[in-house]
Amino acid sequence: MTTQLTVNGNRLWQSLMDLAELGATPAGGCNRQALTDLDRQARDLFIQWCTDAGCSIKIDTMGNIFAQRPGRNNNLPPVVTGSHIDTQPTGGKFDGVYGVLAGLEVIRSLNDHGIETEAPIEASVWTNEEGARFSPAMIGSGVWCGEFDVQYGHSRTDKSGKTIGEELARINYLGEIPCEPRPIKGFIEVHIEQGPILEAEALQIGVVEGVQGIYWYDLTLHGTPVHAGPTPMNVRHDPFMVLPDIINELYQLIEQYGPDSRITFGDIKAEPGARNTVPEKITLAVDIRHPKQAILDELDAKFRETINNHCEKKLFNYNIRDEWRSPAVQFSKTCVDAISNATQNLGLTHKHMFSGAGHDSVYISRKAPTAMIFIPCKDGISHNEAEYATPEDIEAGANVLLNTMVSLANS
């Protein structure tokens, strides 16, 4: 039965370790940022492996790579998997690249088993998912889905002023096919969880139903700058005096909408930033997340209400700037069910869950049926040289991917 197909776990692990040598750091991680020479070397190696496995290769104008294994009917839309191979400056060996090489292993394993699928199978690499060198993140898949146009994508610069377009040309990955949507039967991305839930519950697989919606804000509270010494506390117009009440109430609000709600205050800036001066203003970065769009919108409304109530009560002016909005994503039921069925048929422990982080699947899901597979990572650590997943979990996730893709390709 196709639901019992398995990959070559040792080969997959060795491929991960071989690619990890490109950009290896002394602390055991990887620094292979987008469109660097190391990224080019990793792309070259991936393409060589795919070519050796009998795949045809296409590269689009954003440098996204698609390696296709033919099916019995190549006129059918392909079933696609993939992720990214760029890393954070102090990244690990698994984030992103596991999803790419698991796709390659699916192709290799189908060759080993002599199985021909009805629809073609593809493994893909998406450009600059991390956003570590070029902002924003997920730019390759973002251009592909139409969130950004290709001119915008090519114009993004790194800290030295080099653009994505220039660097794609320099490393010879400025492809010719348009970076735009095409018919895809299903897109399945396998990834380390980047969180602690699966490990804490001793589960092997996360069947990912969607991705949390994310709203980013800059909250600015305005005060009056005065000397820290001569000015009594009771006459100060100090924005820090209203901030604790705001933060405490927002934490209580998130708790009321738990356990899936999240709020983070990740950055704060006081101006003029002098030790002995009451701030003229403070700006607080706020990150609010929830997997259900309706609840996220409720949180948005109550966030604004909370700010207004406290500032009105204590006579502070404020403004809220919307920095970024990423709506909640609900993945394709067909793809989620295919993953769930494969997981059950393989006898793996699992749970249905939502992703707390963004992935290329977020943008791809706008144009193609999509879902994700998670495996545990040690202590939930990612974007870190200590990032680790066991060979057993790596293999289990790839087995789910293999059987899911075969099921979709033959359905």
Stockholm file with secondary structure:
# STOCKHOLM 1.0

chainA/1-411         MTTQLTVNGNRLWQSLMDLAELGATPAGGCNRQALTDLDRQARDLFIQWCTDAGCSIKIDTMGNIFAQRPGRNNNLPPVVTGSHIDTQPTGGKFDGVYGVLAGLEVIRSLNDHGIETEAPIEASVWTNEEGARFSPAMIGSGVWCGEFDVQYGHSRTDKSGKTIGEELARINYLGEIPCEPRPIKGFIEVHIEQGPILEAEALQIGVVEGVQGIYWYDLTLHGTPVHAGPTPMNVRHDPFMVLPDIINELYQLIEQYGPDSRITFGDIKAEPGARNTVPEKITLAVDIRHPKQAILDELDAKFRETINNHCEKKLFNYNIRDEWRSPAVQFSKTCVDAISNATQNLGLTHKHMFSGAGHDSVYISRKAPTAMIFIPCKDGISHNEAEYATPEDIEAGANVLLNTMVSLANS
#=GR chainA/1-411 SS CGGGCCCCHHHHHHHHHHHHTTTBCTTSCBCCCTTSHHHHHHHHHHHHHHHHTTCEEEEBTTCCEEEEECCSCTTSCCEEEEECCCCCTTBCSSTTHHHHHHHHHHHHHHHHHTCCCSSCEEEEECTTCSCSSSSSSSHHHHHHHTSSCHHHHHHCBCTTSCBHHHHHHHTTCCCSBCCSCCCCSEEEEEEECSSSHHHHTTCSEEEEEEECEEEEEEEEEECCCCBTTTSCGGGCCCGGGTHHHHHHHHHHHHHHTCSSCEEEEEEEEEESCCTTBCCSEEEEEEEEEESSHHHHHHHHHHHHHHHHHHHHHHTCEEEEEEEEEECCEECCHHHHHHHHHHHHHTTCCEEEEEESSCCHHHHHTTTSCEEEEEECCGGGCCSSTTCCCCHHHHHHHHHHHHHHHHHHHHC
#=GC SS_cons         CGGGCCCCHHHHHHHHHHHHTTTBCTTSCBCCCTTSHHHHHHHHHHHHHHHHTTCEEEEBTTCCEEEEECCSCTTSCCEEEEECCCCCTTBCSSTTHHHHHHHHHHHHHHHHHTCCCSSCEEEEECTTCSCSSSSSSSHHHHHHHTSSCHHHHHHCBCTTSCBHHHHHHHTTCCCSBCCSCCCCSEEEEEEECSSSHHHHTTCSEEEEEEECEEEEEEEEEECCCCBTTTSCGGGCCCGGGTHHHHHHHHHHHHHHTCSSCEEEEEEEEEESCCTTBCCSEEEEEEEEEESSHHHHHHHHHHHHHHHHHHHHHHTCEEEEEEEEEECCEECCHHHHHHHHHHHHHTTCCEEEEEESSCCHHHHHTTTSCEEEEEECCGGGCCSSTTCCCCHHHHHHHHHHHHHHHHHHHHC
//
